[in-house]
Amino acid sequence: MPRFSLTRLRYQLGYQLRYYQQCRRSRRHLLTLDDRLLEDVGISREQAQREGRKPFWKRASVDRGPYENR
């Protein structure tokens, strides 16, 4: 039976909170981009709005490019 570690739990929770904060921040920023910048990124206004309105705990759904890690 694995041992329970409060230190490990604290680090995991800290990591998860930082991840959620980053998701929230980047999704809110995505909603502020103009059409020219969205075109540079390679997504449409509808995709940006769909992703930007998603709750912070949901995973990203925008398709990634062929050279990005999945």
PDB file as gemmi writes it, atoms N, CA and C in Angstrom:
CRYST1    1.000    1.000    1.000  90.00  90.00  90.00 P 1                      
ATOM      1  N   MET A   1       0.843  -1.180   0.000  1.00  0.00           N  
ATOM      2  CA  MET A   1       0.000   0.000   0.000  1.00  0.00           C  
ATOM      3  C   MET A   1       0.891   1.247   0.000  1.00  0.00           C  
ATOM      4  N   PRO A   2       0.666   2.171  -0.953  1.00  0.00           N  
ATOM      5  CA  PRO A   2       1.503   3.372  -1.016  1.00  0.00           C  
ATOM      6  C   PRO A   2       1.271   4.275   0.195  1.00  0.00           C  
ATOM      7  N   ARG A   3       2.334   4.932   0.583  1.00  0.00           N  
ATOM      8  CA  ARG A   3       2.245   5.845   1.718  1.00  0.00           C  
ATOM      9  C   ARG A   3       1.619   7.158   1.284  1.00  0.00           C  
ATOM     10  N   PHE A   4       0.855   7.741   2.172  1.00  0.00           N  
ATOM     11  CA  PHE A   4       0.217   9.026   1.927  1.00  0.00           C  
ATOM     12  C   PHE A   4       1.192  10.131   2.334  1.00  0.00           C  
ATOM     13  N   SER A   5       1.418  11.074   1.458  1.00  0.00           N  
ATOM     14  CA  SER A   5       2.376  12.137   1.729  1.00  0.00           C  
ATOM     15  C   SER A   5       1.685  13.491   1.606  1.00  0.00           C  
ATOM     16  N   LEU A   6       1.647  14.235   2.698  1.00  0.00           N  
ATOM     17  CA  LEU A   6       1.059  15.580   2.662  1.00  0.00           C  
ATOM     18  C   LEU A   6       1.891  16.522   1.809  1.00  0.00           C  
ATOM     19  N   THR A   7       3.187  16.334   1.809  1.00  0.00           N  
ATOM     20  CA  THR A   7       4.057  17.187   0.993  1.00  0.00           C  
ATOM     21  C   THR A   7       3.761  16.984  -0.486  1.00  0.00           C  
ATOM     22  N   ARG A   8       3.646  15.739  -0.887  1.00  0.00           N  
ATOM     23  CA  ARG A   8       3.337  15.448  -2.293  1.00  0.00           C  
ATOM     24  C   ARG A   8       1.958  15.995  -2.663  1.00  0.00           C  
ATOM     25  N   LEU A   9       0.997  15.831  -1.788  1.00  0.00           N  
ATOM     26  CA  LEU A   9      -0.339  16.349  -2.032  1.00  0.00           C  
ATOM     27  C   LEU A   9      -0.312  17.870  -2.186  1.00  0.00           C  
ATOM     28  N   ARG A  10       0.459  18.537  -1.338  1.00  0.00           N  
ATOM     29  CA  ARG A  10       0.563  19.996  -1.408  1.00  0.00           C  
ATOM     30  C   ARG A  10       1.145  20.436  -2.748  1.00  0.00           C  
ATOM     31  N   TYR A  11       2.194  19.763  -3.211  1.00  0.00           N  
ATOM     32  CA  TYR A  11       2.791  20.111  -4.500  1.00  0.00           C  
ATOM     33  C   TYR A  11       1.835  19.831  -5.660  1.00  0.00           C  
ATOM     34  N   GLN A  12       1.115  18.744  -5.595  1.00  0.00           N  
ATOM     35  CA  GLN A  12       0.159  18.425  -6.653  1.00  0.00           C  
ATOM     36  C   GLN A  12      -0.966  19.453  -6.707  1.00  0.00           C  
ATOM     37  N   LEU A  13      -1.467  19.840  -5.547  1.00  0.00           N  
ATOM     38  CA  LEU A  13      -2.527  20.855  -5.508  1.00  0.00           C  
ATOM     39  C   LEU A  13      -2.016  22.195  -6.006  1.00  0.00           C  
ATOM     40  N   GLY A  14      -0.798  22.553  -5.614  1.00  0.00           N  
ATOM     41  CA  GLY A  14      -0.205  23.806  -6.088  1.00  0.00           C  
ATOM     42  C   GLY A  14      -0.047  23.817  -7.598  1.00  0.00           C  
ATOM     43  N   TYR A  15       0.431  22.701  -8.142  1.00  0.00           N  
ATOM     44  CA  TYR A  15       0.576  22.595  -9.584  1.00  0.00           C  
ATOM     45  C   TYR A  15      -0.773  22.719 -10.279  1.00  0.00           C  
ATOM     46  N   GLN A  16      -1.791  22.041  -9.761  1.00  0.00           N  
ATOM     47  CA  GLN A  16      -3.112  22.068 -10.374  1.00  0.00           C  
ATOM     48  C   GLN A  16      -3.711  23.477 -10.316  1.00  0.00           C  
ATOM     49  N   LEU A  17      -3.535  24.165  -9.218  1.00  0.00           N  
ATOM     50  CA  LEU A  17      -4.042  25.542  -9.105  1.00  0.00           C  
ATOM     51  C   LEU A  17      -3.346  26.474 -10.092  1.00  0.00           C  
ATOM     52  N   ARG A  18      -2.039  26.343 -10.234  1.00  0.00           N  
ATOM     53  CA  ARG A  18      -1.325  27.181 -11.211  1.00  0.00           C  
ATOM     54  C   ARG A  18      -1.781  26.868 -12.630  1.00  0.00           C  
ATOM     55  N   TYR A  19      -2.035  25.598 -12.913  1.00  0.00           N  
ATOM     56  CA  TYR A  19      -2.530  25.212 -14.236  1.00  0.00           C  
ATOM     57  C   TYR A  19      -3.904  25.837 -14.504  1.00  0.00           C  
ATOM     58  N   TYR A  20      -4.795  25.782 -13.523  1.00  0.00           N  
ATOM     59  CA  TYR A  20      -6.120  26.385 -13.677  1.00  0.00           C  
ATOM     60  C   TYR A  20      -6.031  27.892 -13.868  1.00  0.00           C  
ATOM     61  N   GLN A  21      -5.141  28.538 -13.126  1.00  0.00           N  
ATOM     62  CA  GLN A  21      -4.970  29.986 -13.276  1.00  0.00           C  
ATOM     63  C   GLN A  21      -4.468  30.333 -14.669  1.00  0.00           C  
ATOM     64  N   GLN A  22      -3.534  29.562 -15.182  1.00  0.00           N  
ATOM     65  CA  GLN A  22      -3.014  29.801 -16.523  1.00  0.00           C  
ATOM     66  C   GLN A  22      -4.095  29.581 -17.574  1.00  0.00           C  
ATOM     67  N   CYS A  23      -4.903  28.538 -17.422  1.00  0.00           N  
ATOM     68  CA  CYS A  23      -6.006  28.296 -18.366  1.00  0.00           C  
ATOM     69  C   CYS A  23      -6.988  29.455 -18.357  1.00  0.00           C  
ATOM     70  N   ARG A  24      -7.347  29.904 -17.180  1.00  0.00           N  
ATOM     71  CA  ARG A  24      -8.303  31.013 -17.062  1.00  0.00           C  
ATOM     72  C   ARG A  24      -7.740  32.276 -17.697  1.00  0.00           C  
ATOM     73  N   ARG A  25      -6.476  32.569 -17.394  1.00  0.00           N  
ATOM     74  CA  ARG A  25      -5.846  33.780 -17.911  1.00  0.00           C  
ATOM     75  C   ARG A  25      -5.748  33.745 -19.433  1.00  0.00           C  
ATOM     76  N   SER A  26      -5.307  32.626 -20.002  1.00  0.00           N  
ATOM     77  CA  SER A  26      -5.141  32.559 -21.451  1.00  0.00           C  
ATOM     78  C   SER A  26      -6.477  32.531 -22.175  1.00  0.00           C  
ATOM     79  N   ARG A  27      -7.493  31.919 -21.591  1.00  0.00           N  
ATOM     80  CA  ARG A  27      -8.814  31.930 -22.240  1.00  0.00           C  
ATOM     81  C   ARG A  27      -9.440  33.319 -22.218  1.00  0.00           C  
ATOM     82  N   ARG A  28      -9.258  34.036 -21.128  1.00  0.00           N  
ATOM     83  CA  ARG A  28      -9.764  35.403 -21.076  1.00  0.00           C  
ATOM     84  C   ARG A  28      -9.030  36.288 -22.074  1.00  0.00           C  
ATOM     85  N   HIS A  29      -7.733  36.069 -22.213  1.00  0.00           N  
ATOM     86  CA  HIS A  29      -6.937  36.841 -23.171  1.00  0.00           C  
ATOM     87  C   HIS A  29      -7.348  36.516 -24.606  1.00  0.00           C  
ATOM     88  N   LEU A  30      -7.679  35.278 -24.859  1.00  0.00           N  
ATOM     89  CA  LEU A  30      -8.108  34.860 -26.190  1.00  0.00           C  
ATOM     90  C   LEU A  30      -9.336  35.641 -26.646  1.00  0.00           C  
ATOM     91  N   LEU A  31     -10.230  35.955 -25.722  1.00  0.00           N  
ATOM     92  CA  LEU A  31     -11.438  36.712 -26.061  1.00  0.00           C  
ATOM     93  C   LEU A  31     -11.137  38.156 -26.447  1.00  0.00           C  
ATOM     94  N   THR A  32      -9.967  38.671 -26.078  1.00  0.00           N  
ATOM     95  CA  THR A  32      -9.634  40.066 -26.369  1.00  0.00           C  
ATOM     96  C   THR A  32      -8.886  40.243 -27.687  1.00  0.00           C  
ATOM     97  N   LEU A  33      -8.448  39.158 -28.321  1.00  0.00           N  
ATOM     98  CA  LEU A  33      -7.680  39.266 -29.559  1.00  0.00           C  
ATOM     99  C   LEU A  33      -8.558  39.716 -30.716  1.00  0.00           C  
ATOM    100  N   ASP A  34      -7.978  40.545 -31.590  1.00  0.00           N  
ATOM    101  CA  ASP A  34      -8.725  40.972 -32.772  1.00  0.00           C  
ATOM    102  C   ASP A  34      -8.593  39.922 -33.882  1.00  0.00           C  
ATOM    103  N   ASP A  35      -9.338  40.117 -34.961  1.00  0.00           N  
ATOM    104  CA  ASP A  35      -9.381  39.113 -36.031  1.00  0.00           C  
ATOM    105  C   ASP A  35      -8.021  38.901 -36.688  1.00  0.00           C  
ATOM    106  N   ARG A  36      -7.220  39.956 -36.808  1.00  0.00           N  
ATOM    107  CA  ARG A  36      -5.894  39.828 -37.412  1.00  0.00           C  
ATOM    108  C   ARG A  36      -5.006  38.904 -36.574  1.00  0.00           C  
ATOM    109  N   LEU A  37      -5.027  39.090 -35.256  1.00  0.00           N  
ATOM    110  CA  LEU A  37      -4.214  38.238 -34.385  1.00  0.00           C  
ATOM    111  C   LEU A  37      -4.736  36.801 -34.362  1.00  0.00           C  
ATOM    112  N   LEU A  38      -6.044  36.640 -34.384  1.00  0.00           N  
ATOM    113  CA  LEU A  38      -6.602  35.282 -34.427  1.00  0.00           C  
ATOM    114  C   LEU A  38      -6.186  34.565 -35.705  1.00  0.00           C  
ATOM    115  N   GLU A  39      -6.155  35.317 -36.808  1.00  0.00           N  
ATOM    116  CA  GLU A  39      -5.721  34.721 -38.067  1.00  0.00           C  
ATOM    117  C   GLU A  39      -4.248  34.310 -37.982  1.00  0.00           C  
ATOM    118  N   ASP A  40      -3.422  35.135 -37.319  1.00  0.00           N  
ATOM    119  CA  ASP A  40      -2.014  34.784 -37.131  1.00  0.00           C  
ATOM    120  C   ASP A  40      -1.868  33.500 -36.312  1.00  0.00           C  
ATOM    121  N   VAL A  41      -2.728  33.340 -35.323  1.00  0.00           N  
ATOM    122  CA  VAL A  41      -2.685  32.147 -34.477  1.00  0.00           C  
ATOM    123  C   VAL A  41      -3.233  30.938 -35.222  1.00  0.00           C  
ATOM    124  N   GLY A  42      -4.141  31.185 -36.152  1.00  0.00           N  
ATOM    125  CA  GLY A  42      -4.688  30.102 -36.957  1.00  0.00           C  
ATOM    126  C   GLY A  42      -6.027  29.582 -36.480  1.00  0.00           C  
ATOM    127  N   ILE A  43      -6.783  30.418 -35.754  1.00  0.00           N  
ATOM    128  CA  ILE A  43      -8.123  30.009 -35.330  1.00  0.00           C  
ATOM    129  C   ILE A  43      -9.130  31.086 -35.716  1.00  0.00           C  
ATOM    130  N   SER A  44     -10.367  30.697 -35.848  1.00  0.00           N  
ATOM    131  CA  SER A  44     -11.424  31.628 -36.229  1.00  0.00           C  
ATOM    132  C   SER A  44     -11.991  32.317 -34.989  1.00  0.00           C  
ATOM    133  N   ARG A  45     -12.776  33.348 -35.206  1.00  0.00           N  
ATOM    134  CA  ARG A  45     -13.426  34.069 -34.108  1.00  0.00           C  
ATOM    135  C   ARG A  45     -14.350  33.119 -33.343  1.00  0.00           C  
ATOM    136  N   GLU A  46     -15.073  32.267 -34.049  1.00  0.00           N  
ATOM    137  CA  GLU A  46     -15.983  31.324 -33.403  1.00  0.00           C  
ATOM    138  C   GLU A  46     -15.225  30.333 -32.521  1.00  0.00           C  
ATOM    139  N   GLN A  47     -14.096  29.839 -33.005  1.00  0.00           N  
ATOM    140  CA  GLN A  47     -13.282  28.919 -32.205  1.00  0.00           C  
ATOM    141  C   GLN A  47     -12.750  29.624 -30.953  1.00  0.00           C  
ATOM    142  N   ALA A  48     -12.325  30.868 -31.121  1.00  0.00           N  
ATOM    143  CA  ALA A  48     -11.803  31.634 -29.984  1.00  0.00           C  
ATOM    144  C   ALA A  48     -12.898  31.872 -28.947  1.00  0.00           C  
ATOM    145  N   GLN A  49     -14.097  32.207 -29.398  1.00  0.00           N  
ATOM    146  CA  GLN A  49     -15.190  32.435 -28.454  1.00  0.00           C  
ATOM    147  C   GLN A  49     -15.590  31.146 -27.753  1.00  0.00           C  
ATOM    148  N   ARG A  50     -15.627  30.052 -28.498  1.00  0.00           N  
ATOM    149  CA  ARG A  50     -15.974  28.761 -27.903  1.00  0.00           C  
ATOM    150  C   ARG A  50     -14.950  28.373 -26.828  1.00  0.00           C  
ATOM    151  N   GLU A  51     -13.673  28.546 -27.154  1.00  0.00           N  
ATOM    152  CA  GLU A  51     -12.617  28.192 -26.205  1.00  0.00           C  
ATOM    153  C   GLU A  51     -12.566  29.181 -25.043  1.00  0.00           C  
ATOM    154  N   GLY A  52     -12.773  30.458 -25.323  1.00  0.00           N  
ATOM    155  CA  GLY A  52     -12.694  31.478 -24.288  1.00  0.00           C  
ATOM    156  C   GLY A  52     -13.806  31.414 -23.267  1.00  0.00           C  
ATOM    157  N   ARG A  53     -14.935  30.896 -23.647  1.00  0.00           N  
ATOM    158  CA  ARG A  53     -16.077  30.802 -22.731  1.00  0.00           C  
ATOM    159  C   ARG A  53     -16.122  29.481 -21.965  1.00  0.00           C  
ATOM    160  N   LYS A  54     -15.174  28.624 -22.244  1.00  0.00           N  
ATOM    161  CA  LYS A  54     -15.129  27.329 -21.577  1.00  0.00           C  
ATOM    162  C   LYS A  54     -14.649  27.505 -20.126  1.00  0.00           C  
ATOM    163  N   PRO A  55     -15.186  26.741 -19.184  1.00  0.00           N  
ATOM    164  CA  PRO A  55     -14.706  26.828 -17.796  1.00  0.00           C  
ATOM    165  C   PRO A  55     -13.223  26.480 -17.709  1.00  0.00           C  
ATOM    166  N   PHE A  56     -12.536  27.047 -16.738  1.00  0.00           N  
ATOM    167  CA  PHE A  56     -11.092  26.891 -16.648  1.00  0.00           C  
ATOM    168  C   PHE A  56     -10.653  25.454 -16.412  1.00  0.00           C  
ATOM    169  N   TRP A  57     -11.521  24.618 -15.900  1.00  0.00           N  
ATOM    170  CA  TRP A  57     -11.111  23.243 -15.598  1.00  0.00           C  
ATOM    171  C   TRP A  57     -11.267  22.305 -16.801  1.00  0.00           C  
ATOM    172  N   LYS A  58     -11.860  22.773 -17.885  1.00  0.00           N  
ATOM    173  CA  LYS A  58     -12.009  21.935 -19.085  1.00  0.00           C  
ATOM    174  C   LYS A  58     -10.743  22.001 -19.932  1.00  0.00           C  
ATOM    175  N   ARG A  59     -10.412  20.900 -20.574  1.00  0.00           N  
ATOM    176  CA  ARG A  59      -9.235  20.843 -21.441  1.00  0.00           C  
ATOM    177  C   ARG A  59      -9.481  21.623 -22.730  1.00  0.00           C  
ATOM    178  N   ALA A  60      -8.413  22.067 -23.370  1.00  0.00           N  
ATOM    179  CA  ALA A  60      -8.504  22.814 -24.626  1.00  0.00           C  
ATOM    180  C   ALA A  60      -9.033  21.906 -25.729  1.00  0.00           C  
ATOM    181  N   SER A  61      -9.820  22.491 -26.635  1.00  0.00           N  
ATOM    182  CA  SER A  61     -10.369  21.695 -27.722  1.00  0.00           C  
ATOM    183  C   SER A  61      -9.907  22.177 -29.089  1.00  0.00           C  
ATOM    184  N   VAL A  62      -9.165  23.280 -29.151  1.00  0.00           N  
ATOM    185  CA  VAL A  62      -8.687  23.786 -30.429  1.00  0.00           C  
ATOM    186  C   VAL A  62      -7.659  22.810 -30.977  1.00  0.00           C  
ATOM    187  N   ASP A  63      -7.811  22.450 -32.247  1.00  0.00           N  
ATOM    188  CA  ASP A  63      -6.882  21.500 -32.866  1.00  0.00           C  
ATOM    189  C   ASP A  63      -5.476  22.065 -32.866  1.00  0.00           C  
ATOM    190  N   ARG A  64      -4.513  21.211 -32.586  1.00  0.00           N  
ATOM    191  CA  ARG A  64      -3.132  21.625 -32.563  1.00  0.00           C  
ATOM    192  C   ARG A  64      -2.497  21.376 -33.914  1.00  0.00           C  
ATOM    193  N   GLY A  65      -1.424  22.085 -34.170  1.00  0.00           N  
ATOM    194  CA  GLY A  65      -0.698  21.916 -35.408  1.00  0.00           C  
ATOM    195  C   GLY A  65       0.035  20.593 -35.451  1.00  0.00           C  
ATOM    196  N   PRO A  66       0.554  20.230 -36.609  1.00  0.00           N  
ATOM    197  CA  PRO A  66       1.207  18.928 -36.769  1.00  0.00           C  
ATOM    198  C   PRO A  66       2.512  18.802 -35.996  1.00  0.00           C  
ATOM    199  N   TYR A  67       3.142  19.915 -35.604  1.00  0.00           N  
ATOM    200  CA  TYR A  67       4.444  19.859 -34.944  1.00  0.00           C  
ATOM    201  C   TYR A  67       4.372  20.106 -33.441  1.00  0.00           C  
ATOM    202  N   GLU A  68       3.192  20.267 -32.912  1.00  0.00           N  
ATOM    203  CA  GLU A  68       3.046  20.517 -31.490  1.00  0.00           C  
ATOM    204  C   GLU A  68       2.890  19.215 -30.724  1.00  0.00           C  
ATOM    205  N   ASN A  69       3.390  19.204 -29.495  1.00  0.00           N  
ATOM    206  CA  ASN A  69       3.214  18.025 -28.645  1.00  0.00           C  
ATOM    207  C   ASN A  69       1.765  17.882 -28.255  1.00  0.00           C  
ATOM    208  N   ARG A  70       1.311  16.679 -28.156  1.00  0.00           N  
ATOM    209  CA  ARG A  70      -0.076  16.438 -27.781  1.00  0.00           C  
ATOM    210  C   ARG A  70      -0.150  15.921 -26.378  1.00  0.00           C  
TER     211      ARG A  70                                                      
END                                                                             
